[in-house]
Amino acid sequence: MENSIVRVEHLSHRYSVHWAIKDISFEIAENGVVGLLGSNGAGKSTTMNIICGVLNQTEGNVFINGINLREDSVEAKKYIGFLPQQPPLYTDLTVGEYLKHSAFLRLMPAEEVPRAVERALERCAITHFRDRLIKNLSGGYQQRVGIAQAIVHNPKFVVLDEPTNGLDPNQIVDIRNLIREIAEEHAVLLSTHILSEVQAICDDIKMIEHGRLVFSGSMEDFDNYIAPESFVIKLGRAPGKAVLASLCENKGVEELEPGCFRIYFKEDSGITEKYIEASEANDWELRDLVVERCSLDEIFAQLSGKTKNME
């Protein structure tokens, strides 16, 4: 990939005898949001901690802006901003004091720190809280402070671990908008186990399951790769299950409640249109028809199975 800020090559890590991740390789471009998706225990945190220089890998290499993280970690980390799942906030400091401290931790020259703090405050819309103690802020604004410390040194690569975890719906929308703004000038890696979070924010997906990279591609590629397998149909004058099952080849019909059925199909070759046409022809009073996406667990199972079959 041209203009990549991160390059991960054959990354593996072992805890005692257990391999947490195995042979992971991918690249991340200079801007946009990449979702690191995986179920709990899949290996996301291990991968992120290695990429951010918190953990030394067993095998493989990570390059940040062309610098081998293991060989020159201090220089490579100048290009990284990291927000862990639990933001490292010193709650007895004011917002301004904390960001100043964070800038010095990133080895920024003293003369550049005031402007860097000002820029981070403005970017995260917390300038009016500069003199407020962090412990007196709401959860959403504390999360903004956590993001501000991750970008205070203007890194090229920002890593956010579950950044909307524990926030209310309005706060989630605000943080998502902030992440999109940051991604206009920075490469952002967003870790989550929530599929809707990835769909709402991300341009690309890296999916890890059982310690292996099982998918890497665009959001569009992902949607095309994982085809729906069922739809729910509601009918005012429904026939029996056997009649619905006989319309075309499918994997089964489940009656959810009177007049409401879930139909599992093998291939979407205009199957919904066939049921719409049959409803009109037989006066079944079609009231609703919703195609269902696979659940996240099913997606992981599909991708993990396909990966194993290719090995």
Backbone hydrogen bonds in HBPLUS format (Angstrom, degrees):
<---DONOR---> <-ACCEPTOR-->    atom                        ^
c    i                          cat <-CA-CA->   ^        H-A-AA   ^      H-
h    n   atom  resd res      DA  || num        DHA   H-A  angle D-A-AA Bond
n    s   type  num  typ     dist DA aas  dist angle  dist       angle   num
A0005-ILE N   A0028-ILE O   2.81 MM  23  5.96 144.2  1.94 156.2 166.5     1
A0065-ASN N   A0005-ILE O   2.70 MM  60  4.72 173.8  1.71 149.2 151.1     2
A0006-VAL N   A0028-ILE O   3.35 MM  22  5.06 165.1  2.38 139.5 141.3     3
A0028-ILE N   A0006-VAL O   2.95 MM  22  5.06 151.8  2.03 140.3 143.2     4
A0007-ARG N   A0063-PHE O   2.96 MM  56  5.07 153.9  2.02 145.6 150.9     5
A0063-PHE N   A0007-ARG O   2.85 MM  56  5.07 162.1  1.88 148.7 154.6     6
A0008-VAL N   A0026-PHE O   2.80 MM  18  5.23 173.6  1.80 175.0 174.6     7
A0026-PHE N   A0008-VAL O   3.06 MM  18  5.23 142.7  2.21 126.2 135.8     8
A0009-GLU N   A0061-ASN O   2.86 MM  52  5.22 176.5  1.86 162.5 162.5     9
A0061-ASN N   A0009-GLU O   3.02 MM  52  5.22 155.2  2.08 143.2 150.8    10
A0011-LEU N   A0024-ILE O   2.77 MM  13  4.74 169.2  1.78 137.5 133.6    11
A0024-ILE N   A0011-LEU O   2.89 MM  13  4.74 165.5  1.91 127.3 131.2    12
A0012-SER N   A0059-GLU O   3.07 MM  47  4.97 165.0  2.09 129.1 127.0    13
A0058-THR N   A0012-SER O   3.08 MM  46  5.81 133.9  2.30 137.5 148.8    14
A0059-GLU N   A0012-SER O   3.01 MM  47  4.97 164.4  2.03 141.6 138.6    15
A0013-HIS N   A0021-ILE O   3.08 MM   8  5.42 160.3  2.12 132.8 133.3    16
A0020-ALA N   A0013-HIS O   2.82 MM   7  5.74 135.1  2.02 145.1 159.6    17
A0021-ILE N   A0013-HIS O   3.47 MM   8  5.42 162.4  2.50 137.9 141.8    18
A0015-TYR N   A0018-HIS O   2.72 MM   3  5.23 152.7  1.79 168.3 164.2    19
A0018-HIS N   A0015-TYR O   2.89 MM   3  5.23 150.1  1.98 143.3 137.5    20
A0022-LYS N   A0211-GLY O   2.74 MM 189  5.71 151.4  1.82 158.4 150.2    21
A0032-GLY N   A0183-ALA O   3.00 MM 151  4.72 152.4  2.07 133.4 139.2    22
A0188-VAL N   A0032-GLY O   2.98 MM 156  6.17 163.3  2.01 170.2 169.2    23
A0203-ASP N   A0033-VAL O   2.80 MM 170  5.49 169.3  1.81 150.4 153.2    24
A0204-ASP N   A0033-VAL O   3.34 MM 171  6.73 159.2  2.39 150.4 154.4    25
A0034-VAL N   A0188-VAL O   2.79 MM 154  6.11 169.5  1.80 165.2 168.0    26
A0190-LEU N   A0034-VAL O   2.80 MM 156  6.06 167.8  1.81 162.5 166.8    27
A0035-GLY N   A0204-ASP O   2.81 MM 169  6.15 172.4  1.82 151.1 150.7    28
A0206-LYS N   A0035-GLY O   2.76 MM 171  6.03 162.8  1.79 173.6 170.6    29
A0036-LEU N   A0190-LEU O   2.69 MM 154  5.78 167.9  1.70 143.9 147.7    30
A0192-THR N   A0036-LEU O   3.10 MM 156  6.37 158.8  2.15 154.9 154.9    31
A0037-LEU N   A0206-LYS O   2.86 MM 169  6.16 150.7  1.95 148.7 157.8    32
A0208-ILE N   A0037-LEU O   2.86 MM 171  6.27 157.2  1.91 167.9 174.4    33
A0042-ALA N   A0039-SER O   3.02 MM   3  5.39 147.2  2.13 141.8 137.4    34
A0211-GLY N   A0042-ALA O   2.83 MM 169  5.46 138.9  2.00 146.8 154.3    35
A0047-THR N   A0043-GLY O   3.07 MM   4  6.20 162.6  2.10 146.6 151.5    36
A0048-MET N   A0044-LYS O   2.87 MM   4  6.15 164.6  1.89 157.4 161.6    37
A0049-ASN N   A0045-SER O   2.83 MM   4  5.94 164.6  1.86 151.1 155.7    38
A0050-ILE N   A0046-THR O   3.05 MM   4  6.22 150.7  2.13 146.5 153.8    39
A0051-ILE N   A0047-THR O   3.00 MM   4  6.22 165.8  2.02 150.9 155.0    40
A0052-CYS N   A0048-MET O   2.89 MM   4  6.07 147.3  2.00 150.7 159.4    41
A0054-VAL N   A0049-ASN O   2.74 MM   5  4.92 139.6  1.90 161.1 163.0    42
A0055-LEU N   A0049-ASN O   3.15 MM   6  5.44 143.9  2.28 120.0 117.5    43
A0053-GLY N   A0050-ILE O   3.02 MM   3  5.09 157.2  2.08 104.4 111.6    44
A0069-LEU N   A0062-VAL O   2.83 MM   7  5.67 170.1  1.83 165.0 168.5    45
A0064-ILE N   A0067-ILE O   2.87 MM   3  5.13 153.8  1.94 146.3 144.4    46
A0067-ILE N   A0064-ILE O   2.98 MM   3  5.13 166.1  2.00 111.6 115.5    47
A0071-GLU N   A0068-ASN O   3.12 MM   3  5.39 122.1  2.48 102.1 116.2    48
A0072-ASP N   A0068-ASN O   2.99 MM   4  6.15 157.1  2.04 163.4 169.7    49
A0076-ALA N   A0072-ASP O   3.08 MM   4  6.26 165.7  2.10 154.1 158.7    50
A0077-LYS N   A0073-SER O   2.88 MM   4  5.89 155.8  1.94 148.3 154.0    51
A0078-LYS N   A0075-GLU O   3.25 MM   3  5.52 150.4  2.34 103.9 112.3    52
A0079-TYR N   A0076-ALA O   3.10 MM   3  5.87 162.9  2.13 118.4 123.5    53
A0080-ILE N   A0077-LYS O   3.09 MM   3  4.99 167.3  2.11 105.8 109.1    54
A0157-PHE N   A0079-TYR O   2.93 MM  78  5.96 150.1  2.02 158.2 167.9    55
A0081-GLY N   A0157-PHE O   2.77 MM  76  6.19 144.4  1.89 154.7 162.9    56
A0159-VAL N   A0081-GLY O   2.71 MM  78  6.07 164.5  1.73 162.3 166.1    57
A0083-LEU N   A0159-VAL O   2.81 MM  76  6.16 159.6  1.86 165.3 172.4    58
A0161-ASP N   A0083-LEU O   2.94 MM  78  6.08 164.8  1.96 171.8 173.8    59
A0089-LEU N   A0087-PRO O   2.82 MM   2  5.59 137.1  2.01 107.8  94.5    60
A0093-LEU N   A0090-TYR O   3.07 MM   3  5.81 166.3  2.09 123.9 127.4    61
A0135-LYS N   A0091-THR O   3.07 MM  44  4.61 147.2  2.18 137.7 127.9    62
A0134-ILE N   A0093-LEU O   3.01 MM  41  6.24 167.5  2.03 163.6 160.1    63
A0098-TYR N   A0094-THR O   2.97 MM   4  6.14 162.4  2.00 153.6 158.5    64
A0095-VAL N   A0132-ARG O   3.08 MM  37  6.12 138.8  2.26 152.3 158.3    65
A0099-LEU N   A0095-VAL O   3.04 MM   4  6.27 162.3  2.07 152.2 156.4    66
A0096-GLY N   A0130-ARG O   2.85 MM  34  4.67 162.9  1.87 139.0 135.0    67
A0100-LYS N   A0096-GLY O   3.03 MM   4  6.17 154.0  2.10 146.0 153.4    68
A0101-HIS N   A0097-GLU O   2.95 MM   4  6.18 158.4  1.99 147.1 153.2    69
A0102-SER N   A0098-TYR O   2.86 MM   4  6.13 155.2  1.92 147.8 155.1    70
A0103-ALA N   A0099-LEU O   2.93 MM   4  6.13 150.2  2.02 143.4 150.7    71
A0104-PHE N   A0100-LYS O   3.12 MM   4  6.45 155.5  2.18 148.3 154.1    72
A0105-LEU N   A0101-HIS O   3.00 MM   4  6.30 149.1  2.10 146.6 155.7    73
A0106-ARG N   A0102-SER O   3.19 MM   4  6.48 133.1  2.42 137.0 148.3    74
A0106-ARG N   A0103-ALA O   3.13 MM   3  5.17 132.9  2.36  94.8 107.5    75
A0108-MET N   A0103-ALA O   3.33 MM   5  5.88 163.2  2.36 151.8 152.4    76
A0107-LEU N   A0104-PHE O   2.95 MM   3  5.06 152.9  2.03 111.6 113.5    77
A0112-GLU N   A0109-PRO O   2.90 MM   3  5.50 150.2  1.99 118.3 127.5    78
A0113-VAL N   A0110-ALA O   3.27 MM   3  5.38 149.4  2.37 102.1 110.6    79
A0116-ALA N   A0112-GLU O   3.07 MM   4  6.19 153.8  2.14 150.2 158.4    80
A0117-VAL N   A0113-VAL O   2.88 MM   4  6.08 160.6  1.92 164.8 168.8    81
A0118-GLU N   A0114-PRO O   3.01 MM   4  6.22 159.1  2.05 146.5 152.6    82
A0119-ARG N   A0115-ARG O   2.91 MM   4  6.09 155.7  1.97 146.6 153.0    83
A0120-ALA N   A0116-ALA O   3.03 MM   4  6.27 157.7  2.08 147.2 152.5    84
A0121-LEU N   A0117-VAL O   2.95 MM   4  6.15 158.6  2.00 151.2 157.0    85
A0122-GLU N   A0118-GLU O   3.00 MM   4  6.21 162.2  2.03 149.3 153.9    86
A0123-ARG N   A0119-ARG O   2.89 MM   4  6.02 162.6  1.92 148.0 153.5    87
A0124-CYS N   A0120-ALA O   3.08 MM   4  6.14 152.9  2.16 144.4 150.0    88
A0126-ILE N   A0121-LEU O   2.96 MM   5  5.14 170.3  1.97 150.0 152.4    89
A0125-ALA N   A0122-GLU O   3.13 MM   3  5.00 161.7  2.16 102.9 108.1    90
A0129-PHE N   A0126-ILE O   2.92 MM   3  5.29 158.4  1.97 112.7 119.9    91
A0130-ARG N   A0127-THR O   3.19 MM   3  5.40 161.8  2.23 117.4 116.8    92
A0132-ARG N   A0129-PHE O   2.95 MM   3  5.05 165.5  1.98 114.3 118.4    93
A0136-ASN N   A0133-LEU O   2.99 MM   3  5.51 155.1  2.05 114.6 122.5    94
A0137-LEU N   A0134-ILE O   3.08 MM   3  5.46 166.1  2.10 118.5 119.9    95
A0142-GLN N   A0138-SER O   2.87 MM   4  6.11 151.4  1.95 152.4 161.5    96
A0143-GLN N   A0139-GLY O   2.99 MM   4  6.18 146.9  2.10 141.3 149.8    97
A0144-ARG N   A0140-GLY O   3.11 MM   4  6.44 143.8  2.25 135.6 145.4    98
A0145-VAL N   A0141-TYR O   2.96 MM   4  6.28 149.0  2.06 143.6 151.5    99
A0146-GLY N   A0142-GLN O   2.95 MM   4  6.28 150.3  2.04 142.3 150.7   100
A0147-ILE N   A0143-GLN O   2.94 MM   4  6.30 150.0  2.03 146.3 154.0   101
A0148-ALA N   A0144-ARG O   2.83 MM   4  6.06 151.2  1.91 143.5 152.4   102
A0149-GLN N   A0145-VAL O   2.99 MM   4  6.32 150.8  2.07 150.3 156.2   103
A0150-ALA N   A0147-ILE O   3.00 MM   3  5.02 125.4  2.31  94.9 110.0   104
A0151-ILE N   A0147-ILE O   3.18 MM   4  6.52 128.6  2.46 143.4 156.5   105
A0151-ILE N   A0148-ALA O   3.21 MM   3  5.30 140.6  2.38  97.8 108.3   106
A0152-VAL N   A0148-ALA O   2.94 MM   4  5.76 112.4  2.41 144.0 159.5   107
A0154-ASN N   A0151-ILE O   2.87 MM   3  5.02 159.4  1.91 117.5 119.5   108
A0187-ALA N   A0156-LYS O   2.99 MM  31  6.20 174.5  1.99 158.1 156.6   109
A0158-VAL N   A0187-ALA O   2.79 MM  29  6.15 167.1  1.80 165.7 170.2   110
A0189-LEU N   A0158-VAL O   2.82 MM  31  6.27 158.9  1.87 158.0 164.8   111
A0160-LEU N   A0189-LEU O   2.84 MM  29  6.17 168.2  1.85 166.0 169.1   112
A0191-SER N   A0160-LEU O   2.87 MM  31  6.23 169.0  1.88 164.1 167.7   113
A0162-GLU N   A0191-SER O   2.90 MM  29  5.57 155.0  1.97 140.2 147.5   114
A0165-ASN N   A0162-GLU O   3.21 MM   3  5.46 167.9  2.22 116.6 118.9   115
A0167-LEU N   A0164-THR O   3.27 MM   3  5.66 164.4  2.30 133.9 131.7   116
A0171-GLN N   A0168-ASP O   3.03 MM   3  5.31 114.5  2.48 107.0 122.7   117
A0172-ILE N   A0168-ASP O   2.91 MM   4  6.14 153.9  1.98 159.3 168.0   118
A0173-VAL N   A0169-PRO O   3.16 MM   4  6.41 158.2  2.21 146.3 150.4   119
A0174-ASP N   A0170-ASN O   3.14 MM   4  6.43 158.7  2.19 145.8 151.4   120
A0175-ILE N   A0171-GLN O   2.95 MM   4  6.19 163.1  1.98 153.9 157.7   121
A0176-ARG N   A0172-ILE O   2.91 MM   4  6.09 158.8  1.95 151.6 157.9   122
A0177-ASN N   A0173-VAL O   3.03 MM   4  6.25 158.7  2.08 148.6 153.8   123
A0178-LEU N   A0174-ASP O   3.01 MM   4  6.28 153.8  2.08 145.5 153.0   124
A0179-ILE N   A0175-ILE O   2.91 MM   4  6.15 157.4  1.96 151.1 156.7   125
A0180-ARG N   A0176-ARG O   3.03 MM   4  6.33 157.7  2.08 149.4 154.9   126
A0181-GLU N   A0177-ASN O   3.08 MM   4  6.36 153.7  2.15 145.6 152.4   127
A0182-ILE N   A0178-LEU O   2.98 MM   4  6.28 161.2  2.01 153.4 158.2   128
A0183-ALA N   A0179-ILE O   2.95 MM   4  6.15 150.8  2.04 147.1 155.3   129
A0184-GLU N   A0181-GLU O   3.16 MM   3  5.47 157.3  2.22 106.6 113.6   130
A0185-GLU N   A0182-ILE O   3.19 MM   3  5.98 158.3  2.24 119.6 124.2   131
A0186-HIS N   A0182-ILE O   3.04 MM   4  6.01 131.4  2.29 141.8 155.1   132
A0197-GLU N   A0194-ILE O   3.16 MM   3  5.44 132.3  2.40 103.3 115.4   133
A0199-GLN N   A0195-LEU O   2.99 MM   4  6.32 163.1  2.02 155.5 160.4   134
A0200-ALA N   A0196-SER O   2.99 MM   4  6.05 140.3  2.15 138.0 147.4   135
A0201-ILE N   A0197-GLU O   3.24 MM   4  6.35 140.9  2.40 142.4 150.7   136
A0202-CYS N   A0198-VAL O   2.84 MM   4  5.15 148.3  1.94 139.7 150.3   137
A0219-MET N   A0203-ASP O   3.00 MM  16  5.65 148.0  2.11 142.8 136.6   138
A0205-ILE N   A0217-GLY O   2.76 MM  12  5.59 165.9  1.78 173.3 177.9   139
A0217-GLY N   A0205-ILE O   3.07 MM  12  5.59 155.7  2.13 151.2 158.8   140
A0207-MET N   A0215-PHE O   2.83 MM   8  5.01 167.9  1.85 145.9 149.2   141
A0214-VAL N   A0207-MET O   2.79 MM   7  5.68 151.3  1.87 154.1 163.6   142
A0209-GLU N   A0212-ARG O   2.93 MM   3  5.47 158.0  1.97 153.7 156.9   143
A0212-ARG N   A0209-GLU O   3.08 MM   3  5.47 166.3  2.10 113.9 118.3   144
A0222-PHE N   A0218-SER O   2.93 MM   4  6.22 154.5  2.00 148.2 155.4   145
A0223-ASP N   A0219-MET O   2.99 MM   4  6.27 160.1  2.03 148.9 153.2   146
A0224-ASN N   A0220-GLU O   3.02 MM   4  6.23 155.4  2.08 148.0 154.7   147
A0225-TYR N   A0221-ASP O   2.80 MM   4  5.90 141.9  1.95 143.4 154.7   148
A0226-ILE N   A0222-PHE O   3.07 MM   4  6.23 157.3  2.12 153.5 156.9   149
A0265-PHE N   A0229-GLU O   2.98 MM  36  5.61 155.2  2.04 135.8 143.8   150
A0292-GLU N   A0230-SER O   2.83 MM  62  5.49 170.1  1.84 146.4 148.8   151
A0231-PHE N   A0263-ILE O   3.03 MM  32  5.49 145.0  2.16 139.2 149.7   152
A0263-ILE N   A0231-PHE O   2.84 MM  32  5.49 167.0  1.86 166.0 167.6   153
A0232-VAL N   A0290-VAL O   2.82 MM  58  5.24 157.5  1.87 146.6 150.2   154
A0290-VAL N   A0232-VAL O   2.87 MM  58  5.24 158.6  1.92 149.4 156.1   155
A0233-ILE N   A0261-PHE O   2.86 MM  28  5.43 159.4  1.91 158.3 164.3   156
A0261-PHE N   A0233-ILE O   2.93 MM  28  5.43 164.9  1.96 156.0 160.0   157
A0234-LYS N   A0288-ASP O   2.84 MM  54  5.04 164.2  1.87 146.5 147.2   158
A0287-ARG N   A0234-LYS O   2.85 MM  53  5.38 174.9  1.85 153.6 153.1   159
A0235-LEU N   A0259-GLY O   2.76 MM  24  5.07 163.9  1.78 153.5 159.0   160
A0236-GLY N   A0285-GLU O   2.77 MM  49  4.82 161.4  1.80 130.9 137.4   161
A0237-ARG N   A0284-TRP O   2.87 MM  47  4.55 172.0  1.88 132.8 130.2   162
A0243-VAL N   A0240-GLY O   3.18 MM   3  5.47 126.8  2.48 102.5 114.6   163
A0244-LEU N   A0240-GLY O   3.30 MM   4  6.70 162.2  2.34 151.2 155.4   164
A0245-ALA N   A0241-LYS O   2.84 MM   4  6.05 156.5  1.90 153.1 160.4   165
A0246-SER N   A0242-ALA O   3.08 MM   4  6.15 133.0  2.31 135.7 146.7   166
A0246-SER N   A0243-VAL O   3.21 MM   3  5.20 132.6  2.44  94.4 106.9   167
A0247-LEU N   A0244-LEU O   3.38 MM   3  5.66 162.2  2.41 106.6 111.6   168
A0251-LYS N   A0264-TYR O   2.64 MM  13  5.06 152.5  1.71 129.7 138.5   169
A0264-TYR N   A0252-GLY O   2.97 MM  12  5.37 166.9  1.99 159.2 163.2   170
A0254-GLU N   A0262-ARG O   2.78 MM   8  5.03 166.5  1.80 153.2 157.9   171
A0262-ARG N   A0254-GLU O   2.70 MM   8  5.03 161.9  1.73 152.5 158.3   172
A0256-LEU N   A0260-CYS O   2.85 MM   4  5.55 142.3  1.99 138.6 150.0   173
A0257-GLU N   A0260-CYS O   3.43 MM   3  5.22 162.3  2.46 134.2 135.1   174
A0260-CYS N   A0257-GLU O   2.87 MM   3  5.22 166.2  1.89 143.5 142.1   175
A0269-SER N   A0267-GLU O   3.04 MM   2  5.74 129.9  2.30 104.7  90.5   176
A0274-LYS N   A0270-GLY O   3.25 MM   4  6.59 147.8  2.36 146.5 155.0   177
A0275-TYR N   A0271-ILE O   3.31 MM   4  6.70 150.7  2.40 146.1 152.7   178
A0276-ILE N   A0272-THR O   2.97 MM   4  6.28 152.8  2.04 150.1 158.3   179
A0277-GLU N   A0273-GLU O   2.88 MM   4  6.07 164.4  1.91 151.9 155.8   180
A0278-ALA N   A0274-LYS O   2.97 MM   4  6.12 156.5  2.02 142.1 148.8   181
A0279-SER N   A0275-TYR O   2.94 MM   4  6.04 151.0  2.03 139.7 147.5   182
A0280-GLU N   A0276-ILE O   3.05 MM   4  6.34 157.2  2.11 148.6 154.0   183
A0281-ALA N   A0277-GLU O   2.95 MM   4  6.14 160.7  1.99 149.6 155.3   184
A0282-ASN N   A0278-ALA O   2.96 MM   4  6.00 146.8  2.08 144.1 151.8   185
A0283-ASP N   A0279-SER O   2.89 MM   4  5.60 107.6  2.43 137.1 150.3   186
A0284-TRP N   A0279-SER O   2.97 MM   5  4.79 160.7  2.01 133.7 139.8   187
A0299-ILE N   A0295-SER O   2.94 MM   4  6.28 152.9  2.02 151.4 159.5   188
A0300-PHE N   A0296-LEU O   2.92 MM   4  6.21 164.0  1.95 154.6 158.0   189
A0301-ALA N   A0297-ASP O   2.97 MM   4  6.19 158.6  2.01 145.0 151.2   190
A0302-GLN N   A0298-GLU O   2.85 MM   4  6.08 159.4  1.89 149.1 154.5   191
A0303-LEU N   A0299-ILE O   2.93 MM   4  6.12 176.2  1.93 159.4 160.1   192
A0304-SER N   A0300-PHE O   2.81 MM   4  5.85 161.0  1.85 150.4 156.6   193
A0305-GLY N   A0301-ALA O   2.91 MM   4  5.94 156.4  1.96 142.7 149.6   194
A0306-LYS N   A0302-GLN O   2.91 MM   4  6.16 157.7  1.96 150.8 156.9   195
A0307-THR N   A0303-LEU O   2.94 MM   4  6.08 154.6  2.00 145.2 152.2   196
A0308-LYS N   A0304-SER O   2.97 MM   4  6.20 157.8  2.02 146.7 152.6   197
A0309-ASN N   A0305-GLY O   2.98 MM   4  6.19 150.3  2.07 144.3 152.6   198
A0310-MET N   A0306-LYS O   3.16 MM   4  6.38 133.3  2.39 137.0 148.1   199
A0310-MET N   A0307-THR O   3.13 MM   3  5.22 133.5  2.36  96.5 109.0   200
A0311-GLU N   A0308-LYS O   3.22 MM   3  5.26 144.2  2.36  97.5 107.5   201
